[in-house]
Amino acid sequence: MTYTIRLQDELGHELRRRREALGLSKSELAVRAGKVREVVYRLEAGEDTAVSSLMAVLGALGLAMRLERAGLPSASEVAARFQDDDAP
């Protein structure tokens, strides 16, 4: 599986999907990653956290990060994403 992630909330969504697919609670994932539960909450919410915490959670989920050359999201992509947040 490969995902193109350009925004933090997209990363959070994919981390949550993977955790749920593995049948793990946030607490269980935190234990596997050697981090506190707050780290998992922050990552899944698309909030800032340390890179080392992200790497630990990715490893605990059996995932790795791959960097590729890519442009920034367009203004319309960002606007559409924020519109989705305002939907009921």
Order of alpha helices (4+ residues) and beta strands (2+ residues): alpha-alpha-alpha-alpha-alpha
